[in-house]
Amino acid sequence: MTVTQLHDPAEFAAIATPLLLRDEAENCFWLGLLSDAADLARHTMCLVRDDSNACVAIATMSPGRHMVVSRAPDAAAIALAQHLHLNAIALPGIGGVRESAQAFAGEWTRLSGAAARVHVELAVHQLTRVIPPPPAAGRMRIAQPSDVDLVARWITDFRIEIREQRLGGAREIAAARVRAGNLFLWEDGARSVAMTGVAGPTPHGIRVNLVYTLPGHRGRGYASNLVAAVSQRMLDGGRTFCFLYTDLANPTSNKIYRQIGYEPRGQSLVILFDGATGTH
């Protein structure tokens, strides 16, 4: 196995895309990342090739966050860990398909002497048809510039709830998402009570994220109806799939998403080393 670090996002995308398209749901994070060359350019970009020079795995890492590796043969995950250690690349953690992340972590801890702990276990889901949930009071609307402060607070609260360890820049994210028109609110009467967004378009799909309901307003179907409405909007706009990540430790949300048409397609986890911060 040979590991190569690239610096040209276009070259990286050209090599990585055929590998990733073998499973668009499992690889929705990377396919979405490849669509944003400016963001990708900030990442450490690695390719792992086998003895026939075929690309068998990719990995990316944005500054201050853990690395994310695609599904990889154990030998490829081990070679990646060896390359990063040899080149003294600081590594807060590793995320990816369970088997690949575990193979990497085993080699990294052996080489570095670092301790490893599972930070979060995730499931990726795919939707092709929306099953309407029981109606909730209110309606969906697109977030407007006047909502930026509210959205910024909710993004921070959402990150805290999902144990995100990097909390800065919420207002900048909120402003950018509102400008892009890809953030949606559920409004009941005159009050916004829930939020979700879409991000990371892939060739045939898009990822739903930032699903958050204001405490005190949960259990009323707001998030279910909002995610269903946004998902239907994406399908109506030409997407074949919608994707969504859930925390496996939250059985309630996993059940709710299945009820509106999201089907589990795989599992992944994030492993942090030595308690270092940085999550995706």
Secondary structure as UniProt FT lines:
FT   STRAND          2..6
FT   HELIX           9..20
FT   TURN            21..22
FT   TURN            24..27
FT   HELIX           28..34
FT   HELIX           37..40
FT   TURN            41..42
FT   STRAND          44..49
FT   TURN            51..52
FT   STRAND          55..61
FT   TURN            63..64
FT   STRAND          67..69
FT   HELIX           74..86
FT   TURN            87..88
FT   STRAND          93..97
FT   HELIX           98..112
FT   STRAND          116..127
FT   STRAND          139..142
FT   HELIX           145..147
FT   HELIX           148..161
FT   TURN            162..163
FT   TURN            168..169
FT   HELIX           170..180
FT   STRAND          183..188
FT   TURN            189..190
FT   STRAND          191..199
FT   STRAND          205..213
FT   TURN            215..216
FT   TURN            218..219
FT   HELIX           222..236
FT   TURN            237..238
FT   STRAND          241..247
FT   TURN            248..249
FT   HELIX           251..259
FT   TURN            260..261
FT   STRAND          263..273
FT   TURN            274..275
//
